């Protein structure tokens, strides 16, 4: 026990605690302990502490620190007693040598031995620290763990940012700064699947170039600078996307020879015909087919139009076929309005050219194949488009014009409706109507090349609505006309079914009107429990004139008995 005059003052002890807390290793802490002189710290340290403006804050903090230090010391004293003895001896030797210059001059040999002993302890301590440092997880590993933690507990990005800040404050090494750093660490050194090229399309002449400020066509009025907002076009390479999907998912097996039932694309006549033709060339050939979709949307707030062309692989299981990770993006265009027919073919030229190359074959390592590479041939066989997209992609008349059907050459006729007229397409036996195909396309294209002047309003059109070239004709198994599936949205749901609702509920004086039973029908429709995947439940039937196409579809499919 110490005498009262030899006791260390409380505030001096608190200052010592702060010094010990800031020490880098155990050796330096022991040096601070044994270098303490009671008399020199008794009054001076107390005065300095009382003069400090943060004295009262440090007083409370140091009390907690001392309590934590005592608990930590008592918990680890048994495990580190032997090591502490050696370190204390070395510290004492060094302190004594620092305080007594005469002993240093007279006992050089002893000091050298002491320094060697101290250095040996420092070397072993540094080696232990390096060993601990080498076992720490790196920044990428911590980023992956935090990403999984966020997914498991459904955390927001701001919550992850706070978690990173907390871990860094607690002294955890290699912690990312925020959520964006986590994303960069995870995606670093990974192959970029979306490899695209950006173009600027002139709104005047439709020329596709690389300069955004002006048109590269010297004959265009926008050759100095764009007079209006140009269209930004991004086209993407297909091969990296296709190989990424086929190496993650196995394709469906080949169907049997039973042609009496059709439950998927592989059991249809078109797919079987392609498969039989390819088997003649190579019985072991791997075949993959695509379904194309192209559609756009107008952003009213920004007065911008976005047009996207993408594909899916028909041979994938339907449960994952339409997942966003399995969609192949062909091109995206952003402009002030919808793309024009005269320029849209240049939008699709890059990926159509690549589709022709992919028909020749490329090598893929399917899952569970022990890294065996198989040569795969891909073909675009069909396109699912609404009527405006059909007219744009097929380069034909708009849906309200003559010869606007993409599957046949029916002309249509104008019928008076109210103050105006509408176009109707009624098939008569006397009309010479042909189904559109590649041969008919070539014939119409020849007629267009020989045309000298523009057709007048009511003049006969021998090209049957064809306005120009469709680049999809260059593909092996894409049949112009028959490869375009029927537009059920505009033909059935928002077409025929909408017209029937108008006849049933608006023609109140007609014998077929069921307007009096509207409340009964609404009650039955309201009792329907739609699937959980339904993102917009239909409004009441009395508001059917404001329905969207999806609402017509739900009412027809779920309300029909």
C-alpha positions, 0 to 999 in steps of 0.5 A: 500500500502507498502512503497518502503523500505517495498516492497518485492524484485522481486527475493525474491518473486520468491523464495517465489513462488517456495516455494508456488508451492512445498507446499503440501496443502493450510495450508502450503502455508498460513504458508509460506506467513505469516512467511515472514519477509520483512527486512530479505529477502530484500537483502539476497534473492536477493544476493543468486538469483544473485549468482545462475548459473541458475538465468536467467533460473529461472527468465523467468520460475518464471515470467510465474509461477507468472502469472499462480499463479495470474490467478489461485488465481483470478479465485478461490478467491471467492469460497475459501475466507471463508476457507482461512480466517480460515486457515490464522487465524490458520497459524498466531497463529502457526507462532506467537507461533513459533517466540515468545518463551516467549509467548509459556512458559506463555500461554500454554493453549492458545497454546494447543487450537491453536494446536487443531484448526490447527489439526482439519483443517489438519484432515479435509483437509486430509479427503478431500484428501483421499476422492478425492484419493478414487474416482480416477480410478485404473490402470486397468480402465485407461488401459482399457480406453487407450486401447479403445482410441488406437483402436478408433484413430488407434494409434501405440504402441509407441504413446501409450507409449508417451501418458502414459509418458505424463499423468504421467508427468502431475501428473495423478495417476495410469497411466501405464508405457507403452503399455506392462503394459496396456496389463498385467493390462487388462489380469490380473486375466483372465482365460487362455484359451490356456492351453498347454503342451510342449514336445521335440521330438527326431529327431532320434527315434521320442520319445516324452519327457520333457527334451530338451537337450537329448532324454529320450529313453535310446536306442537312440543315442541321449540319452546323448545329441541331435545330431541334432535340436529336434522338439518342440511340444506344445499341447493345451487343447480343452475344455477351448477353446470350452467352451469359443467359445460356451459361446460367440456365439449361434449355428445355429438352427437345419435344416429342413427336406428338403434334396433337397438342401445343403447350409451348413454342417448341411444340408449334409447327414453325419450331418443328420445321426449323428443327427438322431442317437443321437436323439434316445439316447436323444431327447434334446441332444445338438450336436456340430461338428468339421472340422479339418485342419492340414498344415505346412510351411517352413521358408526358412530364419531360416530353420525351419518348423512349423506345425499347427493342428486346428479345427472350429465349423461347427454349428457357422454362416459362417460369424464368423465361421473362425474368428481367435478368433473362431479357436480351436488350437490343436497342434503346432510343430516347427522343422528343417524339416517336421514331419515324419509319424512315429512320427506324430501320437504321436504329435496328441495323446493328443488332440485325447484322449481329443476329445474322452472324449468330446464325452461323454459330458460337460456342457456349458452356451450358451449366453442368457440362463440365466446361464442355463447349457446345456450338449453338445456332440462334434464330429469330423466328417471331415478333410480338408487337402492338399495331403501332409497333408493327407498322414501325418495325415492318415499315408499313402504313399506320393501323388506321390506313389502307392495307395496314394489316401486317398479316394479309393484304386486305384493303379496308374501307371507310365507314361514316361514324358520327361527324367523321369516318372510321376504317373497317376491315371486313373480309369479302369473298370477292376480294383478292386477299393474300397472306403476307410472306417473304415472297410477297414482300420481295414483290412489293419491294420491287414495285416500290423501287420502280415507283416514280411519284407518290400515290394520291389519296384514293389511288390504288396501291400495288405495294399493298401498304408497303413503305420501304425496306424491313431489315428483318427480311435478311434473317433466315427464319423470320417470315415477313407477315406470318412471323408477327403474332396477332395483337390481342391487346388492340384486336381483342381486348381494347378492340372487339370486347370494347365494342361489345361493351358499347353495344350492350350498355350504351344502346339502351333502346336496342333489344340486345341492351343489358344496361338494366342489369349493370348493377348485377354484373358489377356486383359479380365482377366485384366479387372476383378475387384477382391474382396477387400479380395483378398490378391494377384491379379494374374499375367499376364496369360503368366506367369501361370507356376509361379502361386501359387495355389491361382492364379490358383483358382482366374483365374478359378473362375473369368475368367470362363464364 
